[in-house]
Amino acid sequence: MPKQIFVNLPVADVRRSTEFFTALGLAFNSHFTDENAGCLQLEDNIFVMLLPHDRFAKYTREDSVDSSAATEVALTLRVESREAVDALVGKALHSGGSAFNEAKEQDSTYSRSFQDPDRHLWEVVYMGEPQQLARADASLEREDADPVTGVPLIG
């Protein structure tokens, strides 16, 4: 069973990306962060490696996606409240990110999304209190919702 997850993202400028995510209040793991890579640590075992395009290319045989023309991945961060959703997205927009979609609300779920300076898609979601989630279980089976989180799909 895996012990950690590392999501690798190509970026144009490691320093700019590190400054952007630091402005959001997110932390970097100093053991894996230097001028050649930024290691964003979301939880004890969840990391996002921000790698220059040439270094990222060493890990894959294929070209990386041009994130200004296509979405390679959507990263979702679950937070503790609606206010935390708005606060984190507000920091992203103030720090050089761009809004991606309007806020979405369904049952006990509230989400907003943004793109970082390299145009990677980030969604921030509040999924409600446990009793609200129990009532919203039916939305997990909706065709227009993510099968894991129940968050309405972008569309």
N, C-alpha and C positions, 0 to 999 in steps of 0.2 A: 504494500500500500504506500503511495507517495506520502512523503513527509512535508513537502513544501511545493508551492507552485511559483514559477517565474514566468511572467508574460513578457515577451520581448517585443519592443516597439522601435522602429527606425525613426530617428529624429534628425533634423537638419543641424541643430545646434544644441549640444548637451548642456552647455551653461545656461542658455535661454530657457530650456525645458526645466532644468533644475530650479531656476529662479521662479518660473511660473508655478510649479507645484509647491514650492516652499511658501509662496504668497497665498496659496490655498490653505496653508496650515498643515500640510502633509509632511511626513518625515522621510529622510533618506538614511539608508544604512551605510555608515562610513566605511565599512570593510569592503564594499563593492562599488563605491562612488569615487570617481576621480575625473580628470579632464577628458577621459575617453569613454566614460559610462556613468549614468546616474541610476542608482538602485533605490527606487521609491518603495518604501516598506509600508504596506497598507495594514497588515496585521503581523503577528509573530511569524506566520508561515506563508504569507502572501506578498509577493514582490512584483514590481513592474520594472524591467530593465529598459532604460532609455539609451539606445545605442546609435551612434552615427551610422548613416546608410552603408558605408563601406564595411564597417565592423559587423553590422547586421547581416550583410550579404555572405559573410563567412559561415553563417549558421544555416543557410538555406541554398538550395541549388537554383531557386527561382528568383526572379526579380521581385522586389517589394512593390506593393500596391502604391500607386500615386494617390495619396489620401485627399488630394484636392479634386480628384475625379471619381473616386470610388471609396467605399467603406470597407476596410479590411477586417474590422472587429468592432464590436460595441462593448465597452467596459461598463459594468453597472456597479455602483457603490450604494450599499444600503446604509441609511443613516437613521438616527433615533427620533426624528420629528419632521413635520412639514417645515418648521422654521429652519432646521438644519439643512434641508434641501435648498431652500431659498438663499440661505447664507452662503453655502458652498458654491452654488451656481453664480451668485452675485460676486463672490471673490474671483471666480474664474473669468467672468466678463470684465471685471475691473482690471484684471492682471494680464489681459491680452488674448483671452479666449473669445469665442464667438457663440452666440445662441444658436442652437440647432433646431429645436422644436418648441412649440408653445407648451406650457404646463399641461399635464394630463392628470385627470382625477377619475378614479373608478373604484367604487365601493370604498374600502379603507386605504386604497393605494394612491399616493400622490408622487408624481415624478416630473423632472425637468431634465433637459440635456444640453450639453455644450460641446464644442470642439476645442481642443487645446491648440497652441500655436502651430503644431504640425498637422492639424485637422483630424486628429484621432477623436472618435466619438466616445463621450463619457455620459452616462446617464446616472442621475442621483435620484434615489427612490426612498420614500418612507412607506412602509408596508402596514402601518397601523398596529394597534395593540393586539395581543393574542386573541382576545374575545372578538375583535373586529375581523381578524384573519379567519377565524372559524366560520363566520358568516360569509366570508368572501371565497371560501373554498370552491364554490361552484364556478367562479370565474377562471379557475385554473384549467378547466376543461373547455373553455371558449376557444374557438379557432383563431380569434383575433388577439389572443393573449399569449405571452411567453409561457411555455409549459412548465417551467421551473418556478418563476416568480409570480405569475399571474398578471404581470404588468402588461397593459395594452401595447401591442406591437406598433412600431412607428409606421405611419402610412398615411 
